[in-house]
Amino acid sequence: MEIGFQYDIEYDLKRNDPKEKARFEDRMQAELITPNSYRRLLSGLGGMLHTYGFIWHDDRDLTDDDRNSFIRWARAQPIDATIRIGAIEDLDVADFNRELTETVFEQRQATPQSVAEAESFNRKTQEWIERLRTKRGEQDAADQLPARQDLKSE
């Protein structure tokens, strides 16, 4: 049995540098998982929006003290996110599709640099989307023109 808890960090994409998710995961490993000999299941399905998974220890059941330690650590992170932590449970029966409601809090500590990077990234992404829409619109208009052979026959 692996007794531990689920976690879900939902990043605010408007206020976090796109690289912040990877930095958060690296800090979690270096500052929390490795020093405490925890193990973690880290889902690869969160995209840029979520970091989620399960934390446990091979040699002992995790307790509320371990869970609270994670919460304290998460509250100190320089991110803007909604953080959800589940109750202590057995990994073998954990429902990874359920919404975690046991502990939920908003973390609002993104650095000014991270916010500026997020704004720049979002602006560039919006500009790229608009260029694609314009190009697509031009292509759609071109598709409405008669074919070249039709023009010759007129």
C-alpha positions in Angstrom: 0.0 0.0 0.0 1.1 3.5 -0.8 -0.6 5.9 1.5 -0.3 9.5 0.5 -2.2 12.3 -1.1 -3.2 13.8 -4.5 -2.3 17.3 -5.6 -3.4 19.5 -8.4 -1.8 22.9 -9.2 -3.8 24.9 -11.8 -1.6 27.7 -13.2 -3.0 31.1 -14.1 -1.7 31.3 -17.7 -2.2 35.1 -17.8 0.2 35.6 -14.9 2.8 32.9 -15.0 5.8 32.7 -17.3 5.2 29.7 -19.7 8.3 28.1 -18.2 7.1 28.5 -14.6 5.3 25.1 -14.6 8.6 23.3 -15.3 10.5 25.4 -12.7 7.8 24.6 -10.2 8.0 20.9 -10.8 11.9 21.1 -10.6 11.6 22.9 -7.3 9.1 20.4 -6.0 11.5 17.6 -6.7 14.6 19.4 -5.3 13.1 21.0 -2.3 10.3 18.6 -1.2 10.4 15.2 -2.8 14.1 14.3 -2.7 14.9 15.7 0.8 12.0 13.8 2.3 12.5 10.6 0.3 9.0 10.9 -1.0 7.9 9.4 -4.3 5.6 11.1 -6.7 3.4 10.3 -9.5 3.5 13.2 -11.9 0.9 13.2 -14.7 2.0 14.1 -18.1 -1.5 15.1 -19.2 -1.6 18.6 -17.6 -0.3 20.5 -20.5 0.7 24.1 -19.6 -2.2 24.4 -17.2 -1.9 21.7 -14.5 0.7 19.8 -12.5 -1.0 17.0 -10.7 -0.3 13.6 -9.3 0.2 11.7 -6.0 2.9 11.8 -3.3 3.8 8.9 -1.1 6.8 7.3 0.8 8.0 3.7 0.2 8.8 3.0 3.8 5.9 4.6 5.7 2.4 5.9 5.3 2.2 9.6 4.8 0.3 11.6 7.5 -1.4 14.9 7.8 2.0 16.3 8.9 3.5 15.4 5.5 0.4 16.8 3.7 0.6 20.1 5.7 4.3 20.3 4.9 3.4 20.2 1.2 0.8 22.9 1.7 3.3 25.1 3.5 5.8 24.6 0.8 3.2 25.3 -2.0 2.2 28.5 -0.2 5.8 29.8 -0.5 6.1 29.3 -4.2 6.3 32.3 -6.6 3.3 31.4 -8.8 -0.2 32.4 -9.4 -2.3 29.3 -9.2 -5.3 27.4 -7.7 -3.8 24.7 -5.5 -5.8 21.7 -4.5 -4.7 19.0 -2.1 -6.6 15.8 -1.4 -7.0 13.9 1.8 -4.6 11.1 2.9 -5.6 8.0 0.9 -4.3 4.8 -0.7 -2.8 5.2 -4.1 -4.3 1.9 -5.2 -7.9 3.2 -4.8 -7.3 6.9 -5.5 -9.8 8.4 -8.0 -7.7 10.6 -10.2 -10.7 11.9 -12.0 -12.4 13.4 -9.0 -12.1 17.1 -8.1 -9.9 17.7 -5.1 -11.9 19.7 -2.6 -10.3 18.9 0.8 -7.9 21.8 0.7 -8.1 24.5 -2.0 -6.5 27.9 -2.0 -5.5 30.6 -4.4 -1.8 31.3 -4.6 -1.0 34.9 -5.8 2.8 35.3 -5.6 4.0 35.4 -9.2 7.0 37.6 -9.6 6.8 40.8 -11.7 9.2 39.2 -14.2 7.0 36.1 -14.5 3.9 38.3 -15.1 5.7 40.3 -17.7 6.9 37.2 -19.5 3.4 35.8 -19.4 1.9 39.0 -20.8 4.6 39.0 -23.6 3.9 35.3 -24.4 0.2 35.8 -24.4 0.5 38.9 -26.6 2.7 37.1 -29.1 0.4 34.1 -29.1 -2.6 36.4 -29.8 -0.7 38.1 -32.7 0.2 34.7 -34.1 -3.5 33.6 -34.0 -4.6 36.8 -35.7 -2.0 36.3 -38.4 -3.4 32.8 -39.0 -7.0 34.0 -39.0 -6.1 36.7 -41.6 -4.2 34.2 -43.7 -7.0 31.8 -43.4 -9.5 34.5 -44.4 -7.4 35.4 -47.4 -7.3 31.7 -48.3 -11.0 31.3 -47.8 -11.5 34.4 -50.1 -9.1 32.9 -52.7 -11.1 29.6 -52.6 -14.2 31.6 -53.6 -12.6 32.9 -56.8 -13.3 31.0 -60.0 -10.6 28.5 -60.9 -8.0 29.8 -63.4 -9.4 27.8 -66.3 -12.9 29.3 -65.6 -11.4 32.8 -66.0 -10.0 31.9 -69.4 -13.3 30.7 -70.7 -15.1 33.9 -69.7 
